[in-house]
Amino acid sequence: MRWMRAAGRGLLAVAVVLSGFAASAAPANGERTAGVRGDGRGPMTLATAGDLTGYLGPVLEGWNRDHPGERVTLVELPDSADETRAQMITDLRPGGGRFDVLNIDVAWTSEFAAAGWIAPLERDRFPLESFLPPVVDTATYEGKLYAVPYVTNAGMLFYRKDLLDRAGARPPRTWAELERQARTIAPRYGVGGYAGQFLPYEGLTVNTAEAVYSAGGAILGDEGERVAVDSAAARAGIGFLARGVRDGWIPREALAYKEEESRQAFQDGRLLFLRNWPYAYAGASGAGSKVAGKFGAVPLPGPDGPGTSVLGGSNLAVSAQARHPRSARDLIAYLTGEEVQRRVLTEGALPPVRAALYRDPALVRQFPYLPALRASVLAAAPRPKSPHYEQVSLAVQAVAHDAMAQHQTPEAAVRRLAGELAAIARRR
């Protein structure tokens, strides 16, 4: 959910993914027996991270108006993704049971499914063929569907169009072009070359995975059972990031950047290139931005052409302890229908999962980055799937940060990461 909080801080009028719907507190366990029906239908709770926008309120009010016997109550959990995950897990374990439908980060699907906390879903119940194909993979575990994609996301390269135009250059399609322009064009105008999210947190896991994937490598395979990171591709990907800091075209201060710090640096005119999520487009186009009207966005570059982004976003899942699973599945179908998905974009400013919306001429006029975002999503890949994803992410970010900070060579960093991931995989 980190990408959702970043969007919330970056946009004043359009914050994150769900809404400021005035939700009442979730009912206590003893109150949940009221209205329980044997046909799987009845009232529900929908749990999601906090710091939410205002668009879902009317959406849920529409559902409640049309389904008075199956009303949904929104439960807003803390802003922190770690706290949200912890509260969800506490409720999903035996003795919990407040939550029926959960809006979970795409990286949590495998963990929750492997633990038996969320129920498998029927593929033919949902129009998966209408979604952008890569997003469906984030909702599966061991070949089964355990959630339904709700919001997607993919990293993009934001660039200073005005500065590239003055230099007679086009946006980079390869790492070599990015590095050359960051080293030669940026200093002419007194700006930094390139930045992403390089503080050791989930954002660095994403940036590292993108570099490894773009080079043709992998981190884990076989649903987390196989360590795949000890490869030339992984050494090339981590080496690319480490070389950027060593040679100065990645500013050292970027080692402390999360989404918002990096967005602000670009928006303040301090960077030539930025890797970030699409939400940054609106902030950089808004009042007070020094680069409004002067920038563009393209897919991430790779070694020999367009690279591979990591998929972000969230999926909707049904708790294995849901009181009314049929109503829960119907609510998910409603929230992933085309009408609500359009509102995800137009009112929530977040990337929908419905493919047709990316080709809608009116939407493309309103959101000019949609074609590039579509290309990024179609070329994207999920984060490493593992029942122990949190430990995997901590290992990736710690090792990558040491390599970028020049504390360890990329070769040594990859060997160390392979060993740490092997130890994690043995915990299955």
WOBEL-V275513 format. One record per backbone hydrogen bond with DSSP energy under -0.5 kcal/mol. NH is the residue of the N-H (numbers start at 1). CO is the residue of the C=O. If there is no record, write none. Layout:
nh:NH co:CO
nh:NH co:CO
//
This chain:
nh:4 co:1
nh:5 co:1
nh:6 co:2
nh:7 co:3
nh:8 co:4
nh:9 co:5
nh:10 co:6
nh:11 co:7
nh:12 co:10
nh:15 co:13
nh:20 co:53
nh:23 co:21
nh:31 co:28
nh:32 co:28
nh:32 co:29
nh:33 co:30
nh:34 co:31
nh:36 co:33
nh:40 co:37
nh:44 co:71
nh:46 co:73
nh:47 co:45
nh:47 co:101
nh:48 co:75
nh:50 co:78
nh:53 co:18
nh:58 co:54
nh:59 co:55
nh:60 co:56
nh:61 co:57
nh:62 co:58
nh:63 co:59
nh:64 co:60
nh:65 co:61
nh:66 co:62
nh:67 co:63
nh:70 co:67
nh:71 co:68
nh:73 co:44
nh:75 co:46
nh:76 co:74
nh:77 co:48
nh:77 co:75
nh:84 co:80
nh:85 co:81
nh:86 co:82
nh:87 co:83
nh:88 co:84
nh:89 co:85
nh:90 co:86
nh:91 co:87
nh:92 co:88
nh:93 co:89
nh:96 co:93
nh:97 co:91
nh:100 co:45
nh:101 co:45
nh:102 co:317
nh:103 co:47
nh:104 co:102
nh:104 co:315
nh:106 co:313
nh:108 co:105
nh:109 co:106
nh:112 co:108
nh:113 co:109
nh:114 co:110
nh:115 co:111
nh:116 co:113
nh:117 co:112
nh:118 co:112
nh:119 co:318
nh:121 co:145
nh:125 co:122
nh:126 co:123
nh:128 co:126
nh:130 co:127
nh:131 co:128
nh:132 co:353
nh:135 co:132
nh:136 co:132
nh:136 co:133
nh:137 co:133
nh:137 co:134
nh:138 co:134
nh:138 co:135
nh:139 co:136
nh:140 co:137
nh:141 co:144
nh:144 co:141
nh:146 co:139
nh:146 co:144
nh:147 co:139
nh:148 co:316
nh:150 co:314
nh:151 co:314
nh:152 co:351
nh:153 co:312
nh:155 co:310
nh:156 co:276
nh:157 co:298
nh:158 co:156
nh:158 co:274
nh:159 co:296
nh:160 co:272
nh:161 co:159
nh:161 co:294
nh:162 co:294
nh:164 co:160
nh:165 co:161
nh:166 co:162
nh:167 co:163
nh:168 co:165
nh:169 co:164
nh:175 co:302
nh:178 co:174
nh:179 co:175
nh:180 co:176
nh:181 co:177
nh:182 co:178
nh:183 co:179
nh:184 co:180
nh:185 co:181
nh:186 co:181
nh:188 co:184
nh:188 co:185
nh:189 co:185
nh:189 co:186
nh:190 co:187
nh:191 co:186
nh:192 co:270
nh:194 co:249
nh:195 co:273
nh:198 co:196
nh:198 co:254
nh:199 co:257
nh:201 co:199
nh:204 co:199
nh:204 co:201
nh:205 co:201
nh:206 co:202
nh:207 co:203
nh:208 co:204
nh:209 co:205
nh:210 co:206
nh:211 co:207
nh:212 co:208
nh:213 co:209
nh:214 co:210
nh:215 co:211
nh:216 co:213
nh:217 co:212
nh:218 co:228
nh:221 co:226
nh:224 co:221
nh:225 co:222
nh:226 co:221
nh:228 co:219
nh:228 co:226
nh:229 co:219
nh:231 co:229
nh:235 co:231
nh:236 co:232
nh:237 co:233
nh:238 co:234
nh:239 co:235
nh:240 co:236
nh:241 co:237
nh:242 co:238
nh:243 co:239
nh:244 co:240
nh:245 co:241
nh:246 co:242
nh:247 co:243
nh:248 co:244
nh:248 co:245
nh:249 co:244
nh:250 co:244
nh:251 co:194
nh:251 co:249
nh:254 co:251
nh:255 co:252
nh:256 co:253
nh:257 co:254
nh:262 co:258
nh:263 co:259
nh:264 co:260
nh:265 co:261
nh:266 co:262
nh:267 co:263
nh:268 co:264
nh:269 co:266
nh:270 co:265
nh:272 co:192
nh:273 co:193
nh:274 co:158
nh:275 co:195
nh:276 co:156
nh:276 co:274
nh:280 co:277
nh:281 co:278
nh:282 co:278
nh:282 co:279
nh:283 co:279
nh:284 co:280
nh:285 co:281
nh:286 co:282
nh:286 co:283
nh:289 co:286
nh:290 co:267
nh:291 co:267
nh:292 co:289
nh:294 co:291
nh:296 co:159
nh:298 co:157
nh:300 co:155
nh:302 co:173
nh:302 co:305
nh:307 co:300
nh:308 co:210
nh:311 co:381
nh:312 co:153
nh:314 co:151
nh:315 co:104
nh:316 co:148
nh:317 co:102
nh:317 co:315
nh:319 co:100
nh:319 co:317
nh:320 co:117
nh:322 co:319
nh:326 co:40
nh:327 co:40
nh:328 co:324
nh:329 co:325
nh:330 co:326
nh:331 co:327
nh:332 co:328
nh:333 co:329
nh:334 co:330
nh:335 co:331
nh:336 co:332
nh:337 co:334
nh:341 co:337
nh:342 co:338
nh:343 co:339
nh:344 co:340
nh:345 co:341
nh:346 co:342
nh:347 co:343
nh:348 co:343
nh:349 co:345
nh:350 co:344
nh:353 co:150
nh:355 co:130
nh:357 co:354
nh:358 co:355
nh:359 co:356
nh:360 co:357
nh:361 co:359
nh:364 co:360
nh:365 co:361
nh:366 co:362
nh:367 co:363
nh:370 co:367
nh:373 co:369
nh:374 co:370
nh:375 co:371
nh:376 co:372
nh:377 co:373
nh:378 co:374
nh:379 co:375
nh:380 co:377
nh:381 co:309
nh:389 co:386
nh:391 co:388
nh:392 co:388
nh:393 co:389
nh:394 co:390
nh:395 co:391
nh:396 co:392
nh:397 co:393
nh:398 co:394
nh:399 co:395
nh:400 co:396
nh:401 co:397
nh:402 co:398
nh:403 co:399
nh:404 co:400
nh:405 co:401
nh:406 co:403
nh:407 co:402
nh:408 co:402
nh:413 co:409
nh:414 co:410
nh:415 co:411
nh:416 co:412
nh:417 co:413
nh:418 co:414
nh:419 co:415
nh:420 co:416
nh:421 co:417
nh:422 co:418
nh:423 co:419
nh:424 co:420
nh:425 co:421
nh:426 co:422
nh:427 co:424
nh:428 co:425
//
